[in-house]
Amino acid sequence: MFYQIINSPIGPYLAVDSGKGLSCLEHVKDFDNISSIIARMERISTPLLMETERQITDYFKGELTQFNLPLDTNGTVFQEQVWQALRDIPYGQVRSYQDIAIAIGNPKAVRAVGGANNRNPISIVTPCHRVIGKNGSLVGYGGGVDVKQSLLELENSEYNHK
């Protein structure tokens, strides 16, 4: 496994290439928290990590609205369904957890959708930041609600017009 730190206007991201695809893209709040993870990997810019950096950079410039990267997420069947539903949310739009539960054909699984959303290993590319509370409020985000707000503002999402 290989990693690279990708700088962005809202802080650094840890990107991991498993050899099969992008397996992690995580906002780094504290390098001490990831030191044990990266200690087991090599810091090498693989072609996939360089392409990830290019696409993330273009995203933050407002020049890219849909990612095209091979992913290696290794989730449960349910998690993979949720993560695909997240990737189906168009740029600049938001959905509620209930909307996602309905989209995957399991309308009563709202809490489970929240759990899968929380375990999303590839932020931004699998846009869990586009999921908001049913009442339109911003709710938890692994990178912090401030990061979620920044991403929604970057996308000029419909959330900003409520």
C-alpha positions as CSV (number, residue, x, y, z in Angstrom):
1,M,0.0,0.0,0.0
2,F,1.2,3.5,-0.9
3,Y,0.2,6.9,0.3
4,Q,0.5,10.5,-0.6
5,I,-0.6,13.7,1.2
6,I,-2.6,15.9,-1.0
7,N,-2.9,19.6,-0.1
8,S,-6.1,21.4,-0.5
9,P,-7.5,24.8,0.3
10,I,-9.2,23.3,3.4
11,G,-6.3,21.3,4.6
12,P,-4.4,18.1,3.8
13,Y,-5.9,14.8,2.7
14,L,-4.4,11.3,3.1
15,A,-4.7,9.3,-0.2
16,V,-4.0,5.6,-0.2
17,D,-3.4,3.3,-3.2
18,S,-4.1,-0.3,-2.3
19,G,-2.7,-1.6,-5.6
20,K,-6.3,-2.3,-6.7
21,G,-7.6,1.3,-6.5
22,L,-8.0,4.3,-4.2
23,S,-8.8,2.8,-0.8
24,C,-8.7,6.0,1.4
25,L,-9.1,9.7,0.9
26,E,-9.4,11.3,4.3
27,H,-9.1,14.8,5.6
28,V,-6.2,15.0,8.0
29,K,-7.0,17.0,11.1
30,D,-4.0,15.7,13.1
31,F,-1.0,13.9,11.7
32,D,-0.5,12.2,15.0
33,N,-3.8,10.3,14.4
34,I,-2.6,8.9,11.1
35,S,1.1,8.2,12.0
36,S,0.4,4.6,12.9
37,I,-1.5,4.0,9.7
38,I,1.1,5.5,7.4
39,A,4.0,3.8,9.2
40,R,2.9,0.5,7.5
41,M,2.9,2.1,4.0
42,E,5.3,3.6,1.6
43,R,5.1,7.3,0.6
44,I,5.3,6.9,-3.1
45,S,3.4,8.9,-5.8
46,T,1.9,6.1,-7.8
47,P,0.1,6.9,-11.1
48,L,-3.2,6.5,-9.3
49,L,-2.2,8.9,-6.5
50,M,-0.9,11.4,-9.0
51,E,-4.2,11.2,-10.9
52,T,-6.1,11.5,-7.6
53,E,-4.2,14.6,-6.7
54,R,-4.9,16.1,-10.2
55,Q,-8.6,15.4,-9.9
56,I,-8.8,16.7,-6.3
57,T,-6.9,19.9,-7.3
58,D,-9.3,20.4,-10.3
59,Y,-12.3,19.8,-8.0
60,F,-11.1,22.5,-5.6
61,K,-10.6,24.9,-8.6
62,G,-14.2,24.3,-9.5
63,E,-13.1,22.6,-12.8
64,L,-14.1,19.0,-12.0
65,T,-17.6,17.9,-10.9
66,Q,-17.3,14.1,-11.3
67,F,-14.4,11.9,-10.4
68,N,-13.1,9.0,-12.5
69,L,-10.9,6.9,-10.3
70,P,-10.7,3.2,-9.6
71,L,-11.9,2.6,-6.1
72,D,-11.1,-0.2,-3.6
73,T,-13.5,0.3,-0.8
74,N,-14.0,-3.2,0.7
75,G,-17.3,-2.4,2.4
76,T,-20.2,-4.7,3.1
77,V,-22.8,-5.2,0.4
78,F,-25.0,-2.6,2.3
79,Q,-22.2,-0.1,2.6
80,E,-21.3,-0.5,-1.1
81,Q,-24.9,0.2,-2.0
82,V,-24.9,3.4,0.2
83,W,-21.6,4.6,-1.2
84,Q,-22.8,4.1,-4.8
85,A,-25.9,6.1,-3.9
86,L,-23.7,8.8,-2.6
87,R,-21.7,8.9,-5.8
88,D,-25.0,9.2,-7.7
89,I,-25.8,12.5,-6.0
90,P,-25.1,15.2,-8.6
91,Y,-22.5,17.8,-7.9
92,G,-24.1,20.8,-6.2
93,Q,-27.1,18.9,-4.8
94,V,-27.8,17.4,-1.4
95,R,-29.9,14.5,-0.2
96,S,-31.1,13.4,3.3
97,Y,-30.2,10.1,4.9
98,Q,-33.8,9.1,4.3
99,D,-33.4,10.0,0.5
100,I,-30.4,7.6,0.4
101,A,-32.3,4.8,2.2
102,I,-35.1,5.1,-0.3
103,A,-32.7,5.2,-3.2
104,I,-31.2,1.9,-2.2
105,G,-34.6,0.3,-1.8
106,N,-34.5,0.1,2.0
107,P,-36.5,3.1,3.3
108,K,-36.4,2.0,6.9
109,A,-32.6,1.8,7.0
110,V,-32.1,5.5,7.7
111,R,-29.8,4.9,10.8
112,A,-27.9,2.2,8.9
113,V,-27.4,4.6,6.0
114,G,-25.9,7.1,8.6
115,G,-23.6,4.4,9.8
116,A,-22.4,3.5,6.3
117,N,-22.0,7.2,5.5
118,N,-19.8,7.6,8.6
119,R,-17.6,4.7,7.5
120,N,-17.1,6.0,3.9
121,P,-13.3,5.6,3.4
122,I,-13.1,7.9,0.3
123,S,-14.4,11.4,1.1
124,I,-15.1,13.9,-1.6
125,V,-14.9,11.2,-4.4
126,T,-17.8,9.4,-2.6
127,P,-19.5,12.6,-1.5
128,C,-20.8,12.0,1.9
129,H,-20.7,15.7,2.5
130,R,-23.7,16.0,0.2
131,V,-25.9,14.2,2.8
132,I,-27.7,16.5,5.3
133,G,-30.4,16.0,7.9
134,K,-34.0,15.5,6.9
135,N,-34.8,19.0,8.3
136,G,-32.0,20.5,6.1
137,S,-29.5,20.9,8.9
138,L,-25.8,20.0,8.5
139,V,-25.1,16.9,10.6
140,G,-21.9,15.1,11.5
141,Y,-19.0,14.8,9.1
142,G,-15.8,12.9,9.6
143,G,-13.7,15.9,8.6
144,G,-15.7,18.2,10.8
145,V,-18.9,20.2,10.0
146,D,-16.8,23.2,9.0
147,V,-15.1,21.1,6.3
148,K,-18.6,19.8,5.2
149,Q,-19.8,23.4,5.0
150,S,-16.7,24.4,2.9
151,L,-17.3,21.6,0.4
152,L,-21.0,22.5,0.0
153,E,-20.1,26.1,-0.5
154,L,-17.4,25.1,-3.1
155,E,-20.1,23.2,-5.0
156,N,-22.5,26.1,-4.5
157,S,-24.9,23.4,-3.5
158,E,-28.6,23.8,-3.2
159,Y,-28.1,23.6,0.6
160,N,-26.7,27.2,0.4
161,H,-30.0,28.4,-1.1
162,K,-32.3,27.1,1.8
